[in-house]
Amino acid sequence: MSVALTLTEEQRALAEVVRSFCRTHCPDEVWRSGAFPAEFWRGLAELGVLSLAVPGEGGGAGDIAAAGAELGRAAAPGPWAATVFATHVLPSELSAQVADGSCVASAGAPPLLPWAPAAGVFVETDGDSVWLAEADSVEPVEVLGGEQWGRVALTRVQPLERVEAATALSDIAAAAYLSGAGRRLLNLAVEHARVRVQFGRPIGTFQAVAHPLVNSGLSLTAAEKLTTMAALALDDGHPDGTALAAAARCSGGRAAVEAAEVAHQTFGAIGYSVEGPIGPLSQRIRHQASRPGCADKVAANYRRKGRER
């Protein structure tokens, strides 16, 4: 197969726009709070970021990868991957409401759903079936990642279509976000290793510190390249696109968790404090990368696509 490994000029420009927006509108108090960032989310909608997966209107998987990586680097809160999934499968009227930021989507398999307390539309996943659902009750639940989750009771309203394509796009969204978040942690760890002095030398000069940082950087680069390749393969209609997207999600999650572990080793005790530079984001990465059923579902999708070839 032959697919690109680099984003287009337009996609890089989109990434720069999202990066600039997040730099201004996603300060520490926004991403650390755990609350739904309503104003920030509306701003993303105005930029067109939330409509990238809308059928016939969005920018495609490459744009999703470009935007998702910057959201991850900014540690941006909110149902990013769920929004990508929901806007692709929902009926046009509801999809438009999610895309313009007037309605928040929560997607997943009950009873626990991400951002359910803030959601106005629910998408229930059940194996290969996906349903538009109504929430009969939502009970807020505290989770490791510090974000708003809820224990919900749902009533199915209607089955939804375009599930395979939506799954692939949400895999790209999650892979890009996790890789970007992991890159943020690694950059912080590298800077700490450069300025933290022990035994009269920066700790980054010690091989026991430097080598894990380098290895983590290689893992993140591989995950980033795989995400880009998968996204552009999807946009080109390549038959391996959905399998590559599933693999990218696995790779992005593993690389981000590795970056979190290396960052904790580099920072030491301060890395575990809530007020420290990496603790809350590390928890979010671990939570998102280990959501119930995610790893098994993605791996099964990858194996199934391999058998179908």
C-alpha positions as CSV (number, residue, x, y, z in Angstrom):
1,M,0.0,0.0,0.0
2,S,1.1,3.6,-0.6
3,V,-0.3,6.4,1.6
4,A,1.0,9.7,2.8
5,L,2.7,10.2,6.1
6,T,2.4,14.0,6.3
7,L,-0.6,16.3,6.6
8,T,-1.5,18.7,3.7
9,E,-0.7,22.4,3.9
10,E,-4.4,23.1,4.6
11,Q,-4.4,20.6,7.4
12,R,-1.3,22.1,9.0
13,A,-3.0,25.5,8.7
14,L,-6.0,24.1,10.6
15,A,-3.7,22.7,13.3
16,E,-2.1,26.2,13.7
17,V,-5.6,27.8,14.1
18,V,-6.6,25.3,16.7
19,R,-3.3,25.6,18.5
20,S,-3.6,29.4,18.6
21,F,-7.2,29.2,19.9
22,C,-6.3,26.7,22.6
23,R,-3.4,28.8,23.7
24,T,-5.8,31.7,24.3
25,H,-8.9,29.9,25.5
26,C,-7.7,26.8,27.3
27,P,-5.6,28.0,30.2
28,D,-4.9,25.8,33.2
29,E,-8.1,26.7,35.0
30,V,-10.1,25.4,32.1
31,W,-8.5,22.0,31.5
32,R,-7.8,21.3,35.2
33,S,-11.3,22.1,36.5
34,G,-13.1,18.9,35.3
35,A,-16.2,20.9,34.5
36,F,-17.7,21.0,31.0
37,P,-16.0,24.0,29.3
38,A,-19.1,25.5,27.7
39,E,-17.5,28.7,26.4
40,F,-14.5,26.9,25.1
41,W,-16.7,24.3,23.4
42,R,-18.8,27.0,21.6
43,G,-15.5,28.6,20.4
44,L,-14.4,25.3,18.9
45,A,-17.8,25.0,17.2
46,E,-17.4,28.5,15.7
47,L,-14.0,27.5,14.3
48,G,-15.8,24.5,12.6
49,V,-13.8,21.9,14.6
50,L,-17.0,20.2,15.9
51,S,-18.4,19.8,12.4
52,L,-15.4,18.0,10.8
53,A,-17.2,14.7,10.8
54,V,-20.6,15.9,9.5
55,P,-21.3,13.8,6.4
56,G,-20.9,15.9,3.2
57,E,-19.9,19.0,5.1
58,G,-16.9,18.1,7.3
59,G,-13.3,18.2,6.5
60,G,-12.5,14.5,6.7
61,A,-10.2,12.3,8.8
62,G,-7.1,14.3,8.0
63,D,-8.6,17.4,9.4
64,I,-9.8,15.5,12.5
65,A,-6.3,14.2,13.0
66,A,-4.8,17.7,12.7
67,A,-7.3,19.3,15.1
68,G,-7.3,16.4,17.6
69,A,-3.6,16.5,18.1
70,E,-3.7,20.1,19.0
71,L,-6.6,19.6,21.4
72,G,-4.5,16.8,23.1
73,R,-1.4,19.1,23.3
74,A,-3.6,21.7,25.0
75,A,-5.2,19.1,27.3
76,A,-8.5,20.4,26.1
77,P,-11.5,19.0,28.0
78,G,-14.8,17.9,26.4
79,P,-16.3,14.9,24.5
80,W,-14.0,15.3,21.4
81,A,-14.1,11.7,20.1
82,A,-17.8,11.3,21.0
83,T,-18.6,14.5,19.1
84,V,-16.9,13.1,16.0
85,F,-18.8,9.9,16.3
86,A,-22.1,11.4,17.0
87,T,-22.1,14.1,14.3
88,H,-21.4,11.3,11.7
89,V,-24.3,9.0,12.8
90,L,-27.0,11.3,14.1
91,P,-29.9,12.5,11.9
92,S,-29.0,15.8,10.2
93,E,-30.9,18.1,12.6
94,L,-29.4,16.7,15.7
95,S,-26.0,16.4,14.1
96,A,-26.1,20.1,13.3
97,Q,-27.0,21.0,16.9
98,V,-24.0,19.0,18.2
99,A,-21.8,20.6,15.5
100,D,-22.7,24.1,16.3
101,G,-22.1,23.6,20.0
102,S,-25.7,24.1,21.1
103,C,-26.1,20.5,22.2
104,V,-23.5,18.2,23.8
105,A,-23.3,14.6,22.8
106,S,-22.5,11.6,25.0
107,A,-21.7,8.3,23.3
108,G,-20.9,4.9,24.6
109,A,-22.2,1.8,26.3
110,P,-24.3,2.4,29.4
111,P,-24.5,2.5,32.3
112,L,-21.4,4.8,32.5
113,L,-21.1,7.5,29.8
114,P,-18.6,10.4,29.5
115,W,-19.9,13.9,29.9
116,A,-23.4,12.6,30.5
117,P,-24.3,15.3,33.0
118,A,-23.7,18.0,30.4
119,A,-25.2,16.1,27.4
120,G,-28.4,16.8,25.6
121,V,-28.2,13.9,23.1
122,F,-27.2,10.3,23.8
123,V,-25.8,7.8,21.4
124,E,-25.8,4.2,22.8
125,T,-23.4,1.7,21.4
126,D,-24.1,-2.0,21.6
127,G,-21.6,-4.1,19.6
128,D,-22.0,-3.2,16.0
129,S,-25.4,-1.5,16.7
130,V,-25.8,2.1,17.5
131,W,-28.9,3.8,18.7
132,L,-30.2,7.3,19.3
133,A,-31.4,7.2,22.9
134,E,-33.1,9.3,25.5
135,A,-31.9,9.5,29.1
136,D,-34.4,8.5,31.7
137,S,-31.9,9.4,34.5
138,V,-28.4,10.7,34.9
139,E,-26.4,10.4,38.1
140,P,-23.0,12.2,38.2
141,V,-20.0,9.9,38.8
142,E,-16.5,10.7,39.8
143,V,-13.8,9.1,37.6
144,L,-10.1,8.8,37.7
145,G,-9.6,11.3,34.8
146,G,-11.4,14.1,36.7
147,E,-14.0,14.6,33.9
148,Q,-17.8,14.6,34.2
149,W,-19.2,11.1,33.8
150,G,-22.6,9.9,34.6
151,R,-24.5,6.7,35.4
152,V,-27.4,6.7,33.0
153,A,-30.5,4.7,32.2
154,L,-31.3,5.0,28.5
155,T,-34.3,4.3,26.3
156,R,-33.5,3.5,22.7
157,V,-35.3,5.7,20.2
158,Q,-34.1,4.7,16.7
159,P,-31.2,2.8,15.2
160,L,-28.4,4.8,13.5
161,E,-26.4,4.2,10.4
162,R,-22.9,4.9,9.1
163,V,-21.5,3.2,12.1
164,E,-18.3,1.7,10.6
165,A,-17.2,5.1,9.1
166,A,-18.1,6.9,12.4
167,T,-16.1,4.4,14.4
168,A,-13.1,4.9,12.2
169,L,-13.3,8.7,12.4
170,S,-13.7,8.5,16.2
171,D,-10.7,6.2,16.4
172,I,-8.7,8.9,14.5
173,A,-10.0,11.6,16.9
174,A,-9.0,9.6,20.0
175,A,-5.6,8.5,18.6
176,A,-4.7,12.1,17.7
177,Y,-5.8,13.5,21.0
178,L,-4.0,10.9,23.1
179,S,-0.8,11.3,21.0
180,G,-1.0,15.0,21.4
181,A,-1.6,14.8,25.2
182,G,1.3,12.3,25.5
183,R,3.5,14.7,23.6
184,R,2.6,17.5,26.0
185,L,3.7,15.4,29.0
186,L,6.9,14.3,27.3
187,N,7.8,17.9,26.5
188,L,7.3,18.9,30.1
189,A,9.4,16.0,31.3
190,V,12.2,16.8,28.9
191,E,12.3,20.4,30.0
192,H,12.3,19.3,33.7
193,A,15.2,17.0,33.0
194,R,17.1,19.8,31.4
195,V,16.8,22.3,34.3
196,R,16.6,19.9,37.3
197,V,20.1,19.6,38.8
198,Q,21.3,16.7,41.0
199,F,24.9,15.8,41.9
200,G,25.9,19.0,40.1
201,R,24.5,17.9,36.7
202,P,21.1,18.2,35.0
203,I,19.3,15.0,35.5
204,G,18.8,14.7,31.7
205,T,22.5,13.9,31.4
206,F,22.0,10.6,33.2
207,Q,21.2,7.7,30.9
208,A,18.6,6.3,33.3
209,V,16.6,9.5,32.8
210,A,17.5,10.3,29.2
211,H,16.9,6.8,27.6
212,P,13.3,6.4,28.7
213,L,12.5,10.0,27.4
214,V,14.0,9.1,24.0
215,N,12.2,5.8,23.8
216,S,8.9,7.5,24.7
217,G,9.5,10.1,22.0
218,L,10.0,7.4,19.4
219,S,6.8,5.7,20.5
220,L,4.9,9.0,20.2
221,T,6.3,9.7,16.8
222,A,5.3,6.3,15.6
223,A,1.8,6.8,16.9
224,E,1.6,10.2,15.3
225,K,2.7,8.9,11.9
226,L,0.3,5.9,12.1
227,T,-2.6,8.3,12.9
228,T,-1.7,10.5,10.0
229,M,-1.4,7.6,7.7
230,A,-4.7,6.1,8.8
231,A,-6.5,9.4,8.5
232,L,-5.3,10.1,5.0
233,A,-6.0,6.4,4.0
234,L,-9.6,6.9,5.2
235,D,-9.9,10.1,3.2
236,D,-8.5,8.3,0.1
237,G,-11.0,5.5,0.5
238,H,-8.2,3.0,1.0
239,P,-9.5,-0.5,1.9
240,D,-7.1,-0.7,4.9
241,G,-8.3,2.7,6.3
242,T,-10.6,1.4,9.0
243,A,-8.1,-1.2,10.2
244,L,-5.3,1.4,10.3
245,A,-7.6,3.7,12.3
246,A,-8.2,1.0,14.9
247,A,-4.5,0.3,15.0
248,A,-3.8,4.0,15.4
249,R,-6.1,4.2,18.4
250,C,-4.3,1.3,20.1
251,S,-0.9,2.9,19.3
252,G,-1.9,6.3,20.4
253,G,-3.2,5.1,23.8
254,R,-0.1,3.0,24.5
255,A,2.3,5.7,23.5
256,A,0.4,8.3,25.7
257,V,0.4,6.0,28.7
258,E,4.1,5.3,28.2
259,A,4.7,9.1,28.1
260,A,2.8,9.5,31.3
261,E,4.9,6.8,33.1
262,V,8.1,8.3,31.9
263,A,7.0,11.8,32.9
264,H,6.2,10.6,36.4
265,Q,9.6,8.9,36.7
266,T,11.3,12.1,35.5
267,F,9.4,14.5,37.8
268,G,9.4,12.2,40.9
269,A,7.1,13.0,43.7
270,I,5.9,16.4,42.3
271,G,4.4,14.5,39.4
272,Y,1.8,12.9,41.6
273,S,0.5,16.0,43.1
274,V,-2.8,17.4,41.9
275,E,-1.3,20.9,41.7
276,G,1.8,19.6,39.8
277,P,2.4,20.0,36.1
278,I,1.5,16.5,34.9
279,G,-0.7,14.8,37.5
280,P,-4.2,15.7,36.2
281,L,-3.4,15.1,32.5
282,S,-1.7,11.8,33.3
283,Q,-4.8,10.6,35.0
284,R,-7.0,11.7,32.0
285,I,-4.7,9.9,29.6
286,R,-4.8,6.7,31.6
287,H,-8.6,6.9,31.9
288,Q,-9.2,7.6,28.2
289,A,-6.8,5.0,27.1
290,S,-8.4,2.3,29.3
291,R,-12.1,3.0,28.9
292,P,-14.1,-0.2,29.5
293,G,-14.0,-2.3,26.4
294,C,-12.0,0.1,24.3
295,A,-8.8,-2.0,23.9
296,D,-10.7,-5.2,23.2
297,K,-13.1,-3.5,20.8
298,V,-10.3,-1.8,18.9
299,A,-8.2,-5.0,18.7
300,A,-11.2,-7.0,17.6
301,N,-11.9,-4.5,14.8
302,Y,-8.3,-4.6,13.7
303,R,-8.3,-8.4,13.5
304,R,-11.7,-8.5,11.7
305,K,-10.5,-6.1,9.1
306,G,-7.4,-8.1,8.6
307,R,-9.4,-11.3,8.0
308,E,-11.7,-9.6,5.5
309,R,-8.8,-8.7,3.2
